């Protein structure tokens, strides 16, 4: 199944928090989207891997994603290894995305930056014919390199290289985030009231996310925006396509 965009996150809710407005917008525009989580988020203060598996599947269904997969790397302790790189390459070659969205290149959580490099390098190596991976039938996969890798912005307020207009999508984005009721503040969710608190579990975190989207959108003339950084120069064919 080929998709237009493959959004990769090291934790099951990274995509929802940082780039789900972008994905919702492109799905509405007729683009196909796949989701890939590198870990099950088993080290999270709240919830369990099994709970987060269920939440991730529900969120993907609500979003309208074509699929959601999980590579079950070790949360917090995954390494930059050939095996992990090839695991990502295998998914890239299987679904042949034009665009890959990846974790922030630098962030408060150390997993994010490591996952960003792992993902970006996998996108490059996926285009090398001599890097061999096998499909489900045991056949050698054809090489495939995405046209672009964009790193979404997470906790740190990095200077974006581009901002996507997600005005009109914030309510749906917040609903996707609230699907992860084990992680975030959902007043009606009572099951996890006795769980340990975390920096993202309070009611103020939801207000922070909305304010952050406003702050990224405002300089571009949008009500809400999601920011991205890139490691290469962005090119356009017409100045009239820029906002």
C-alpha positions as CSV (number, residue, x, y, z in Angstrom):
1,X,0.0,0.0,0.0
2,X,1.6,3.2,-1.2
3,X,1.0,6.4,0.8
4,X,1.7,10.0,0.1
5,X,2.9,10.8,3.7
6,X,4.5,8.6,6.3
7,X,4.4,10.2,9.8
8,X,6.9,8.6,12.1
9,X,7.1,9.1,15.9
10,X,9.2,7.5,18.5
11,X,6.3,7.4,21.0
12,X,2.7,6.5,20.1
13,X,1.3,10.1,20.7
14,X,4.2,12.1,19.1
15,X,2.4,12.4,15.8
16,X,-0.9,13.5,17.3
17,X,0.8,16.2,19.4
18,X,3.0,17.7,16.8
19,X,1.7,17.1,13.3
20,X,-1.8,15.7,13.3
21,X,-3.3,19.0,12.1
22,X,-1.1,18.7,9.0
23,X,-2.1,15.1,8.4
24,X,-5.8,15.9,8.8
25,X,-5.5,18.7,6.3
26,X,-3.8,16.6,3.7
27,X,-6.2,13.7,4.2
28,X,-9.1,16.1,3.5
29,X,-7.2,17.2,0.4
30,X,-7.2,13.6,-0.8
31,X,-3.7,12.5,0.2
32,X,-3.1,9.1,1.9
33,X,-1.3,8.9,5.3
34,X,0.4,6.1,7.1
35,X,1.6,6.2,10.7
36,X,4.7,4.4,12.2
37,X,5.5,4.4,15.9
38,X,9.1,3.2,16.8
39,X,8.3,2.2,20.4
40,X,5.2,1.4,22.4
41,X,5.9,4.1,24.9
42,X,6.3,1.6,27.7
43,X,8.4,4.0,29.9
44,X,5.7,6.6,30.1
45,X,4.9,7.7,33.6
46,X,1.2,7.0,33.0
47,X,-0.6,4.0,31.4
48,X,1.0,0.9,29.9
49,X,2.2,-0.3,26.5
50,X,-1.0,-2.3,26.1
51,X,-3.2,0.8,26.9
52,X,-1.2,3.0,24.5
53,X,-1.5,0.3,21.8
54,X,-5.3,0.6,22.0
55,X,-5.2,4.4,22.1
56,X,-2.9,4.6,19.1
57,X,-5.2,2.3,17.1
58,X,-8.3,4.3,18.0
59,X,-6.6,7.6,17.1
60,X,-5.4,6.3,13.7
61,X,-9.0,5.2,12.9
62,X,-10.4,8.6,13.9
63,X,-7.7,10.4,11.8
64,X,-8.5,8.3,8.7
65,X,-4.9,7.0,8.4
66,X,-4.4,4.1,5.9
67,X,-2.5,2.1,8.6
68,X,-0.6,2.4,11.8
69,X,2.4,0.1,12.6
70,X,4.7,-0.2,15.6
71,X,8.3,-1.4,15.4
72,X,8.5,-2.2,19.2
73,X,11.9,-0.7,19.7
74,X,13.0,-0.3,23.3
75,X,11.5,2.9,24.7
76,X,14.3,5.1,26.1
77,X,17.0,2.6,25.2
78,X,16.7,2.1,21.4
79,X,20.0,2.5,19.7
80,X,21.4,3.6,16.4
81,X,22.0,0.2,14.9
82,X,21.8,-1.4,11.5
83,X,18.9,-3.5,12.6
84,X,16.8,-0.5,13.7
85,X,17.7,1.5,10.6
86,X,16.7,-1.5,8.4
87,X,13.4,-1.9,10.3
88,X,12.5,1.6,9.3
89,X,13.8,1.2,5.7
90,X,11.6,-1.9,5.3
91,X,8.5,0.2,6.1
92,X,9.6,3.0,3.8
93,X,10.2,0.7,0.9
94,X,6.9,-1.2,1.6
95,X,4.8,2.0,1.5
96,X,6.9,4.3,-0.7
97,X,5.9,7.7,0.8
98,X,6.8,10.9,-1.0
99,X,7.1,12.7,2.3
100,X,8.2,11.6,5.7
101,X,7.4,13.5,8.8
102,X,9.9,12.8,11.7
103,X,10.6,13.7,15.3
104,X,12.2,17.0,16.3
105,X,15.9,17.2,15.6
106,X,16.5,18.5,19.2
107,X,14.1,18.4,22.1
108,X,13.7,18.0,25.9
109,X,13.1,14.3,25.6
110,X,16.3,12.6,24.4
111,X,14.4,10.0,22.4
112,X,13.1,12.6,20.0
113,X,16.5,13.8,18.7
114,X,17.8,10.2,18.4
115,X,14.7,9.1,16.6
116,X,15.0,12.1,14.3
117,X,18.5,11.0,13.1
118,X,17.5,7.4,12.9
119,X,14.6,8.2,10.7
120,X,16.3,10.7,8.5
121,X,19.3,8.4,7.9
122,X,16.9,5.5,7.2
123,X,15.2,7.6,4.5
124,X,18.6,8.1,2.9
125,X,19.7,4.5,3.1
126,X,16.4,3.3,1.8
127,X,17.5,4.7,-1.6
128,X,20.7,2.7,-1.8
129,X,20.4,-0.5,-3.8
130,X,23.1,-2.3,-1.9
131,X,21.2,-1.9,1.4
132,X,19.1,-5.1,1.3
133,X,15.8,-5.6,3.1
134,X,13.2,-8.3,2.6
135,X,9.4,-8.0,2.2
136,X,6.8,-10.2,4.0
137,X,7.3,-12.9,1.3
138,X,11.0,-12.9,1.7
139,X,11.7,-11.1,-1.5
140,X,14.3,-8.3,-1.8
141,X,12.6,-4.9,-1.7
142,X,13.2,-2.3,-4.4
143,X,15.0,0.8,-3.2
144,X,12.9,3.9,-2.5
145,X,13.9,7.3,-1.2
146,X,11.3,9.8,0.0
147,X,11.4,13.2,-1.8
148,X,11.5,15.1,1.5
149,X,11.9,14.7,5.2
150,X,10.3,17.3,7.5
151,X,11.0,17.3,11.2
152,X,8.0,18.5,13.2
153,X,8.6,20.7,16.3
154,X,7.8,19.2,19.7
155,X,8.5,20.6,23.2
156,X,11.3,23.1,22.4
157,X,10.2,26.2,20.5
158,X,12.5,25.8,17.6
159,X,12.7,28.3,14.7
160,X,10.6,26.7,11.9
161,X,11.8,26.6,8.3
162,X,8.1,26.3,7.2
163,X,4.7,26.4,8.9
164,X,1.6,24.5,7.7
165,X,-1.7,26.2,8.1
166,X,-3.9,24.0,10.4
167,X,-6.6,26.6,11.0
168,X,-9.9,24.8,11.1
169,X,-8.2,21.6,12.3
170,X,-7.4,22.4,15.9
171,X,-10.6,20.9,17.3
172,X,-10.1,17.6,15.5
173,X,-6.4,17.6,16.5
174,X,-7.3,18.1,20.1
175,X,-9.8,15.2,19.9
176,X,-7.0,12.9,18.6
177,X,-4.7,13.9,21.4
178,X,-7.5,13.3,24.0
179,X,-7.8,9.8,22.6
180,X,-4.6,9.1,24.6
181,X,-6.6,9.5,27.9
182,X,-3.9,7.6,29.8
183,X,-1.4,10.4,29.0
184,X,-3.3,13.6,28.9
185,X,-5.9,15.5,30.9
186,X,-9.4,14.3,30.0
187,X,-11.9,15.3,32.7
188,X,-14.3,12.4,32.0
189,X,-11.6,9.8,32.1
190,X,-11.6,8.4,35.7
191,X,-9.7,5.2,35.2
192,X,-6.3,6.8,35.6
193,X,-7.0,9.3,38.3
194,X,-4.6,7.6,40.7
195,X,-1.8,7.4,38.2
196,X,1.3,9.5,38.8
197,X,1.3,13.0,37.4
198,X,3.6,14.1,34.6
199,X,4.5,17.4,32.8
200,X,1.9,16.6,30.1
201,X,-0.9,15.3,32.3
202,X,-2.3,18.6,33.6
203,X,-5.1,20.7,32.2
204,X,-2.6,23.5,31.5
205,X,-0.9,21.3,28.9
206,X,-3.8,21.4,26.5
207,X,-3.9,25.2,26.8
208,X,-0.1,25.2,26.0
209,X,-0.7,23.2,22.8
210,X,-3.3,25.7,21.6
211,X,-1.1,28.7,22.4
212,X,1.9,27.1,20.7
213,X,-0.1,26.5,17.5
214,X,-1.2,30.1,17.6
215,X,2.3,31.3,18.1
216,X,3.6,29.4,15.1
217,X,0.7,30.3,12.9
218,X,0.6,34.1,13.6
219,X,3.9,35.1,11.8
220,X,2.6,33.3,8.7
221,X,-0.8,34.9,8.8
222,X,-2.6,31.7,10.1
223,X,-4.8,31.4,13.1
224,X,-3.0,28.1,13.9
225,X,0.1,26.5,12.5
226,X,2.4,23.5,12.9
227,X,6.1,24.2,12.5
228,X,8.8,22.1,10.7
229,X,12.5,22.2,10.3
230,X,14.5,20.7,7.4
231,X,18.1,19.9,6.8
232,X,18.2,20.9,3.2
233,X,17.1,24.0,1.2
234,X,13.5,24.2,0.3
235,X,12.7,25.0,-3.3
236,X,9.5,26.3,-4.9
237,X,8.6,26.6,-8.6
238,X,6.5,29.7,-8.1
239,X,6.7,32.6,-5.7
240,X,3.0,32.9,-5.8
241,X,2.7,29.5,-3.9
242,X,4.3,31.1,-0.8
243,X,2.2,32.7,1.9
